[in-house]
Amino acid sequence: MSLVVASKVKELLKGMNLMTSGDFADALSGEVEELAKKAAKRAKANGRKTVRGDDL
């Protein structure tokens, strides 16, 4: 399951005069998944069920 919208990522990078390879969106999605898991662990460690921006 992809956690990023590939077309939006491509649009962002195209605006910076860059191209994206076919595997970029999948790799970015993996990074987002890891960040989300890390943030969730921090929220749990702080006794919360709500993940907040500062958990990143």
LUMVORO-623687 format. One record per residue (C-alpha): residue in three letters; x, y, z. Coordinates in steps of 0.1 Angstrom, whole numbers, plus 5000, padded with zeros to 4 digits. Last residue first. Example, Ala and Ser with C-alpha at 12.3 -4.5 7.8 and 13.67 -1.06 7.14 Angstrom:
% LUMVORO-623687
SER513749895071;ALA512349555078;
This chain:
% LUMVORO-623687
LEU508051335144;ASP506251315177;ASP505951695175;GLY503351655148;ARG501051465171;VAL500051095174;THR497051055196;LYS496850745218;ARG498950905245;GLY500950755274;ASN504250925264;ALA505750595252;LYS502650535231;ALA503150875214;ARG506850795208;LYS505950455193;ALA503450615170;ALA505950875158;LYS508450595150;LYS505750405131;ALA504850715112;LEU508450795103;GLU508950435091;GLU505850445069;VAL506950775054;GLU510250635045;GLY508650335028;SER506350565009;LEU509350754997;ALA510950434984;ASP507650344966;ALA507350694951;PHE510950694939;ASP510850354921;GLY509850484887;SER512450754887;THR511551114892;MET512451414871;LEU513651754884;ASN513052114873;MET511952214908;GLY508352234897;LYS508851884883;LEU509751774919;LEU506551904933;GLU504451764904;LYS506151424907;VAL505351414944;LYS501751504937;SER501451244910;ALA502950974934;VAL500351034961;VAL502150894992;LEU501350615016;SER501450344990;MET500050005000;
